[in-house]
Amino acid sequence: MEDRVKNDHISWRTAAGSIGVSPSLLTRLRNGQRPDLEAFAAITRWLGHRADDYLIDPRRGPENSGARPEAPLESSVAALLRARSDLNEVDKTFLHSILSAGIQSVQQRQKAEDDQ
């Protein structure tokens, strides 16, 4: 969240308004508290992340979960493009469509290799 605020060159108060939460909630989160479910959902939507990227599989437990899995590449690309202040929305959409097509092509090739 801190990266998004910094990259968008916005204040925490502005971020809170965009997310739909109070500025004091963001302050509490920055001090180590955890959000309630509604705030968590709003924040992950604003960041463009999947909520399950932050969840631990209860069958494995945090001590056995190993390294946190990476977010899907397409989600990461979308978040990076959204954070760019030097691109307008048309350019962001254009780049996202090109990169998404490339990602899908690579994933199809990887799947075909795995199936052999």
C-alpha positions as YAML, in Angstrom:
chain: A
units: angstrom
residues:
- id: 1
  name: MET
  ca: [0.00, 0.00, 0.00]
- id: 2
  name: GLU
  ca: [2.86, 2.31, 0.82]
- id: 3
  name: ASP
  ca: [4.32, 1.79, -2.67]
- id: 4
  name: ARG
  ca: [1.01, 2.67, -4.30]
- id: 5
  name: VAL
  ca: [0.64, 5.88, -2.27]
- id: 6
  name: LYS
  ca: [4.22, 6.85, -3.09]
- id: 7
  name: ASN
  ca: [3.97, 5.97, -6.79]
- id: 8
  name: ASP
  ca: [0.66, 7.77, -7.21]
- id: 9
  name: HIS
  ca: [2.07, 10.82, -5.40]
- id: 10
  name: ILE
  ca: [-0.96, 11.04, -3.15]
- id: 11
  name: SER
  ca: [-1.43, 11.60, 0.56]
- id: 12
  name: TRP
  ca: [-2.64, 8.90, 2.91]
- id: 13
  name: ARG
  ca: [-5.83, 10.93, 3.37]
- id: 14
  name: THR
  ca: [-6.42, 10.87, -0.40]
- id: 15
  name: ALA
  ca: [-5.69, 7.14, -0.49]
- id: 16
  name: ALA
  ca: [-8.19, 6.55, 2.31]
- id: 17
  name: GLY
  ca: [-10.84, 8.44, 0.34]
- id: 18
  name: SER
  ca: [-10.11, 6.44, -2.80]
- id: 19
  name: ILE
  ca: [-10.26, 3.17, -0.89]
- id: 20
  name: GLY
  ca: [-13.39, 4.12, 1.03]
- id: 21
  name: VAL
  ca: [-11.93, 3.86, 4.52]
- id: 22
  name: SER
  ca: [-11.05, 6.43, 7.16]
- id: 23
  name: PRO
  ca: [-7.59, 8.00, 7.28]
- id: 24
  name: SER
  ca: [-7.30, 6.83, 10.88]
- id: 25
  name: LEU
  ca: [-7.72, 3.22, 9.73]
- id: 26
  name: LEU
  ca: [-4.73, 3.57, 7.42]
- id: 27
  name: THR
  ca: [-2.72, 5.05, 10.29]
- id: 28
  name: ARG
  ca: [-3.62, 2.08, 12.47]
- id: 29
  name: LEU
  ca: [-2.63, -0.33, 9.71]
- id: 30
  name: ARG
  ca: [0.71, 1.42, 9.29]
- id: 31
  name: ASN
  ca: [1.22, 0.90, 13.02]
- id: 32
  name: GLY
  ca: [0.76, -2.85, 12.72]
- id: 33
  name: GLN
  ca: [-2.95, -3.37, 13.33]
- id: 34
  name: ARG
  ca: [-5.02, -5.55, 11.00]
- id: 35
  name: PRO
  ca: [-8.06, -4.42, 9.04]
- id: 36
  name: ASP
  ca: [-11.54, -5.85, 9.42]
- id: 37
  name: LEU
  ca: [-12.87, -7.92, 6.52]
- id: 38
  name: GLU
  ca: [-14.66, -5.02, 4.82]
- id: 39
  name: ALA
  ca: [-11.57, -2.79, 4.93]
- id: 40
  name: PHE
  ca: [-9.36, -5.68, 3.80]
- id: 41
  name: ALA
  ca: [-11.57, -6.24, 0.76]
- id: 42
  name: ALA
  ca: [-11.61, -2.53, -0.11]
- id: 43
  name: ILE
  ca: [-7.84, -2.26, 0.22]
- id: 44
  name: THR
  ca: [-7.10, -5.32, -1.91]
- id: 45
  name: ARG
  ca: [-9.50, -4.04, -4.61]
- id: 46
  name: TRP
  ca: [-7.77, -0.65, -4.57]
- id: 47
  name: LEU
  ca: [-4.37, -2.29, -4.85]
- id: 48
  name: GLY
  ca: [-5.58, -4.55, -7.65]
- id: 49
  name: HIS
  ca: [-4.52, -7.66, -5.73]
- id: 50
  name: ARG
  ca: [-6.35, -10.89, -5.08]
- id: 51
  name: ALA
  ca: [-7.41, -11.32, -1.47]
- id: 52
  name: ASP
  ca: [-6.18, -14.90, -1.39]
- id: 53
  name: ASP
  ca: [-2.64, -13.68, -2.02]
- id: 54
  name: TYR
  ca: [-2.69, -12.61, 1.63]
- id: 55
  name: LEU
  ca: [-4.36, -15.66, 3.13]
- id: 56
  name: ILE
  ca: [-2.70, -18.70, 4.68]
- id: 57
  name: ASP
  ca: [-3.97, -22.19, 3.91]
- id: 58
  name: PRO
  ca: [-5.39, -23.34, 7.28]
- id: 59
  name: ARG
  ca: [-4.61, -26.97, 6.42]
- id: 60
  name: ARG
  ca: [-0.90, -26.18, 6.27]
- id: 61
  name: GLY
  ca: [-0.64, -23.49, 8.92]
- id: 62
  name: PRO
  ca: [1.72, -20.50, 8.76]
- id: 63
  name: GLU
  ca: [4.71, -22.50, 9.98]
- id: 64
  name: ASN
  ca: [4.37, -25.02, 7.12]
- id: 65
  name: SER
  ca: [3.28, -22.76, 4.34]
- id: 66
  name: GLY
  ca: [6.79, -22.08, 3.06]
- id: 67
  name: ALA
  ca: [7.50, -19.01, 1.00]
- id: 68
  name: ARG
  ca: [4.52, -16.86, 0.10]
- id: 69
  name: PRO
  ca: [3.47, -17.73, -3.45]
- id: 70
  name: GLU
  ca: [3.89, -15.02, -6.00]
- id: 71
  name: ALA
  ca: [0.83, -13.15, -7.20]
- id: 72
  name: PRO
  ca: [-0.25, -14.07, -10.73]
- id: 73
  name: LEU
  ca: [1.92, -12.24, -13.25]
- id: 74
  name: GLU
  ca: [-1.03, -10.56, -14.95]
- id: 75
  name: SER
  ca: [-2.23, -9.13, -11.61]
- id: 76
  name: SER
  ca: [1.23, -7.80, -10.87]
- id: 77
  name: VAL
  ca: [1.48, -6.19, -14.30]
- id: 78
  name: ALA
  ca: [-1.95, -4.58, -13.91]
- id: 79
  name: ALA
  ca: [-0.98, -3.15, -10.51]
- id: 80
  name: LEU
  ca: [2.30, -1.79, -11.87]
- id: 81
  name: LEU
  ca: [0.63, -0.14, -14.84]
- id: 82
  name: ARG
  ca: [-2.07, 1.36, -12.65]
- id: 83
  name: ALA
  ca: [0.60, 2.88, -10.41]
- id: 84
  name: ARG
  ca: [2.36, 4.65, -13.29]
- id: 85
  name: SER
  ca: [1.72, 8.37, -13.22]
- id: 86
  name: ASP
  ca: [3.54, 8.93, -16.53]
- id: 87
  name: LEU
  ca: [0.90, 7.00, -18.52]
- id: 88
  name: ASN
  ca: [-2.65, 8.04, -19.29]
- id: 89
  name: GLU
  ca: [-5.52, 5.54, -19.01]
- id: 90
  name: VAL
  ca: [-5.57, 4.80, -22.76]
- id: 91
  name: ASP
  ca: [-1.85, 3.96, -22.72]
- id: 92
  name: LYS
  ca: [-2.24, 1.83, -19.59]
- id: 93
  name: THR
  ca: [-5.07, -0.13, -21.20]
- id: 94
  name: PHE
  ca: [-3.10, -0.55, -24.43]
- id: 95
  name: LEU
  ca: [0.01, -1.83, -22.63]
- id: 96
  name: HIS
  ca: [-2.07, -4.11, -20.42]
- id: 97
  name: SER
  ca: [-3.70, -5.74, -23.45]
- id: 98
  name: ILE
  ca: [-0.34, -6.33, -25.13]
- id: 99
  name: LEU
  ca: [1.29, -7.71, -21.99]
- id: 100
  name: SER
  ca: [-1.74, -9.87, -21.17]
- id: 101
  name: ALA
  ca: [-1.59, -11.44, -24.63]
- id: 102
  name: GLY
  ca: [2.10, -12.17, -24.13]
- id: 103
  name: ILE
  ca: [1.52, -13.66, -20.68]
- id: 104
  name: GLN
  ca: [-1.27, -15.89, -22.00]
- id: 105
  name: SER
  ca: [0.94, -17.07, -24.85]
- id: 106
  name: VAL
  ca: [3.76, -17.98, -22.45]
- id: 107
  name: GLN
  ca: [1.34, -19.77, -20.11]
- id: 108
  name: GLN
  ca: [-0.10, -21.78, -23.02]
- id: 109
  name: ARG
  ca: [3.40, -22.75, -24.14]
- id: 110
  name: GLN
  ca: [4.35, -23.76, -20.58]
- id: 111
  name: LYS
  ca: [1.19, -25.84, -20.25]
- id: 112
  name: ALA
  ca: [1.86, -27.57, -23.56]
- id: 113
  name: GLU
  ca: [5.42, -28.38, -22.43]
- id: 114
  name: ASP
  ca: [4.12, -29.70, -19.09]
- id: 115
  name: ASP
  ca: [1.58, -31.92, -20.89]
- id: 116
  name: GLN
  ca: [4.29, -33.62, -22.97]
...
